[in-house]
Amino acid sequence: MAQDLDRHASGTMPRLTVIGTGYLGATHAACMASLGFHVLGVDVDERKLEVLAGGGVPFFEPGLPELVRKGVESGRLRFTTSYEEAAAFGDVHFICVGTPQLAGSNAADMTYVDAAVEALAVHLDRPALVVGKSTVPVGTAERLTARLTALAPAGTDVELAWNPEFLREGFAVEDTLQPDRLVFGVSSEWALQQLRAAFAPVLELGTPEVVTDIATAQLVKAAANAFLATKISFINAMAEICERTDADVTDLALALSFDDRIGGKFLKPGLGFGGGCLPKDIRAFAHRAAELGVGKSVSFLQNVDEINVRRRERTVDLAEQLVGGRLAGLRIACLGAAFKPNSDDVRDAPALDVAHRFYRLGADVTLHDPEAMVNARRIRPELTYADSAFEAAADADLVVLLTEWTDFRQIDPLALGAVVSHRRILDGRHALDRDEWTAAGWDYRALGRRHA
Ligand SMILES: NC(=O)c1ccc[n+]([C@@H]2O[C@H](COP(=O)([O-])OP(=O)(O)OC[C@H]3O[C@@H](n4cnc5c(N)ncnc54)[C@H](O)[C@@H]3O)[C@@H](O)[C@H]2O)c1
């Protein structure tokens, strides 16, 4: 901290704004404030800002509430809806607004990025760096640079750079404070120096830095997500083959994982990926590649997406197999709604999708998730919600594990067996110990696993 005070005194610590204070922006703002920067968060959602300004966090992210509270108490972290204030305050402006899938298309919806950049630009009357962190289609920077230069009173003294974000929800604080790399897409030495100053405490940890042009920086994010999604769908494709051949995908994945060239991370078979990033990002990437006339280069992403969605259909098939017939009228306990554990994010969540598929087939679905109940209820009010896994499982004909929360992994199969009608468990995440559950009298099934 003494070093930070020196930097402030010598004016080398830029003042930061973070525009868009959702999962990414709120985390970035609070982490940067915790590193000693003065940070102003900007959003159009007044309710969200009120919670943040009060030292709270309007979503679930481990470790974040403490940082927001400390940042607000220290006076280094403030929030506003005013772009005028943001432009006057900041030297470096991080754009962290959403880029969801456009309705009726695979393209990314750039409305929010465009609106944020334009609202900021008209107030920029001194040199400033605008840094894109949102995930956008390659080529976006040219358009945004043109808008910035045209709208900003400071004209070409306002520059654009790109710093793609790789944080994982559930580990967002750790990933922001100790990222495995920083990618700086810049078009001038000045922009690079601004970015280095804005990330000085992170770079001092020895974090690898990749300096490149803006187009490459934007592509790095698309490529990283394409690779991760492909790895997950690869092992799920193997699960499909295992299901036809009475082979076991768990053993297969384990055997592959010992090969250093392959590695075991993201090689976990199951219900597949979801959330606010991977699905929409691979679709937007394929869409952008097609626009650029190189659609064939990433046409495999269509397969990756299809394999992923088929896992949800297959989970329903397996449930029918497990109960030996139709699901209509049966009581199904769904454990999990979030797209992954340690998150309350239900955007494109496989768990909630499968629960809803059961419901549409006429099952009586009761769901529990440790953190995502409010978000799940907002999207799927027709489902029944329970306050605990045991309450959800009471008198159930089938229990389905859909999100691998630690709470669910640690359930005692004997105790749960005492409250259900039938001891049938579908482990959609390969998260439970099959032998332990089988020994407790459960009929255990998992995608791609041989029926014991
Ligand atoms: N969530 C993640 O794990 C993650 C990781 C890496 C990258 N990203 C990318 O970061 C971006 C943001 O994702 P997110 O998950 O934080 O989304 P989010 O929906 O949680 O947050 C977006 C925020 O932007 C605000 N906003 C919208 N328009 C605005 C405007 N004109 N001015 C100011 N604020 C505005 C919204 O009110 C919202 O609070 C996306 O491009 C996403 O792909 C997200």
The ligand as a Gaussian input file, in Angstrom:
#p B3LYP/6-31G(d) Opt

LIG

0 1
 N      -19.601000     -12.924000     -16.576000
 C      -18.430000     -13.439000     -16.895000
 O      -17.960000     -14.439000     -16.336000
 C      -17.609000     -12.815000     -18.007000
 C      -16.270000     -13.232000     -18.181000
 C      -15.537000     -12.667000     -19.218000
 C      -16.122000     -11.757000     -20.083000
 N      -17.431000     -11.414000     -19.913000
 C      -18.015000     -10.452000     -20.844000
 O      -18.194000      -9.247000     -20.133000
 C      -19.338000      -8.548000     -20.603000
 C      -20.282000      -8.278000     -19.448000
 O      -20.736000      -9.506000     -18.949000
 P      -21.472000      -9.625000     -17.532000
 O      -21.622000     -11.069000     -17.271000
 O      -20.810000      -8.760000     -16.529000
 O      -22.906000      -8.984000     -17.921000
 P      -24.005000      -8.374000     -16.934000
 O      -25.266000      -8.435000     -17.678000
 O      -23.894000      -9.012000     -15.586000
 O      -23.556000      -6.849000     -16.751000
 C      -23.681000      -5.883000     -17.744000
 C      -23.968000      -4.539000     -17.060000
 O      -23.933000      -3.511000     -18.036000
 C      -24.936000      -2.561000     -17.702000
 N      -25.218000      -1.699000     -18.843000
 C      -25.938000      -1.995000     -19.956000
 N      -25.954000      -0.932000     -20.787000
 C      -25.225000       0.044000     -20.187000
 C      -24.847000       1.362000     -20.552000
 N      -25.218000       1.898000     -21.714000
 N      -24.095000       2.071000     -19.695000
 C      -23.691000       1.548000     -18.510000
 N      -24.008000       0.298000     -18.132000
 C      -24.758000      -0.444000     -18.954000
 C      -26.099000      -3.417000     -17.243000
 O      -27.034000      -2.668000     -16.502000
 C      -25.373000      -4.479000     -16.424000
 O      -25.242000      -4.081000     -15.067000
 C      -19.926000      -9.446000     -21.709000
 O      -19.405000      -9.036000     -22.953000
 C      -19.403000     -10.814000     -21.360000
 O      -19.337000     -11.665000     -22.459000
 C      -18.179000     -11.896000     -18.883000

